[in-house]
Amino acid sequence: MASDRSGWPILVQVGLWGLPTRGSAWGFFWFSMALVIASIPCGFLIHPICFLGVLMVLAALWYYLSIRWVDQNSRW
């Protein structure tokens, strides 16, 4: 049974939009971190524009904080 997400803050709702479970949210967190890690050598070896992938750390942080908020204040 899914929980009512209407009481969640808007940034949490947007951050977890379309992610039905905690596991899928953690999957996107780890995927974002993998892109961050992969963009660093890509920036050195292929093209400096690849360093823009490091900005995915902001997405990972948003996922992490949203997951943490739901764990502490609501339920999945």
C-alpha positions as CSV (number, residue, x, y, z in Angstrom):
1,M,0.0,0.0,0.0
2,A,1.5,3.3,-1.1
3,S,1.6,6.2,1.3
4,D,0.0,9.6,0.8
5,R,2.7,11.9,-0.6
6,S,0.6,15.0,-0.5
7,G,2.0,15.9,3.0
8,W,5.6,15.7,1.8
9,P,7.4,19.0,1.1
10,I,7.5,20.0,-2.5
11,L,11.2,19.5,-2.9
12,V,10.9,15.9,-1.6
13,Q,7.9,15.3,-3.9
14,V,9.8,16.5,-6.9
15,G,13.0,14.7,-5.9
16,L,11.2,11.4,-5.7
17,W,8.7,12.0,-8.5
18,G,8.0,8.7,-10.2
19,L,10.0,6.6,-7.8
20,P,7.6,4.2,-6.1
21,T,10.0,2.5,-3.6
22,R,12.9,3.3,-1.4
23,G,15.0,0.8,-3.4
24,S,14.4,2.6,-6.7
25,A,15.4,6.0,-5.1
26,W,18.6,4.5,-3.8
27,G,19.2,3.1,-7.3
28,F,19.1,6.6,-8.8
29,F,21.3,7.9,-6.0
30,W,24.0,5.3,-6.8
31,F,23.6,5.8,-10.6
32,S,24.2,9.5,-10.1
33,M,27.3,8.8,-8.0
34,A,28.6,6.4,-10.7
35,L,28.2,9.2,-13.3
36,V,30.2,11.5,-11.0
37,I,33.0,9.0,-10.7
38,A,33.0,8.2,-14.4
39,S,33.1,11.9,-15.5
40,I,36.3,12.6,-13.7
41,P,38.6,10.3,-15.8
42,C,36.5,11.1,-18.8
43,G,37.4,14.8,-18.3
44,F,41.1,14.1,-18.1
45,L,41.2,11.5,-21.0
46,I,38.6,12.5,-23.5
47,H,37.4,16.1,-23.2
48,P,37.3,18.7,-20.4
49,I,33.5,19.2,-20.9
50,C,33.1,15.8,-19.3
51,F,33.8,17.4,-16.0
52,L,30.3,18.8,-16.1
53,G,29.2,15.3,-15.1
54,V,30.5,16.1,-11.6
55,L,27.4,18.3,-11.2
56,M,25.4,15.1,-10.8
57,V,26.7,15.1,-7.2
58,L,23.9,17.7,-6.7
59,A,21.3,15.2,-7.9
60,A,22.8,12.5,-5.7
61,L,22.6,14.9,-2.7
62,W,18.9,15.7,-3.5
63,Y,18.1,12.0,-3.7
64,Y,19.9,11.3,-0.4
65,L,18.2,14.2,1.4
66,S,14.8,13.2,0.1
67,I,15.2,9.6,1.1
68,R,16.4,10.7,4.5
69,W,13.4,13.0,5.0
70,V,10.9,10.3,4.1
71,D,12.7,7.8,6.4
72,Q,12.5,10.2,9.3
73,N,9.1,11.8,8.7
74,S,6.9,9.6,6.6
75,R,6.7,6.1,5.0
76,W,7.1,4.7,1.6
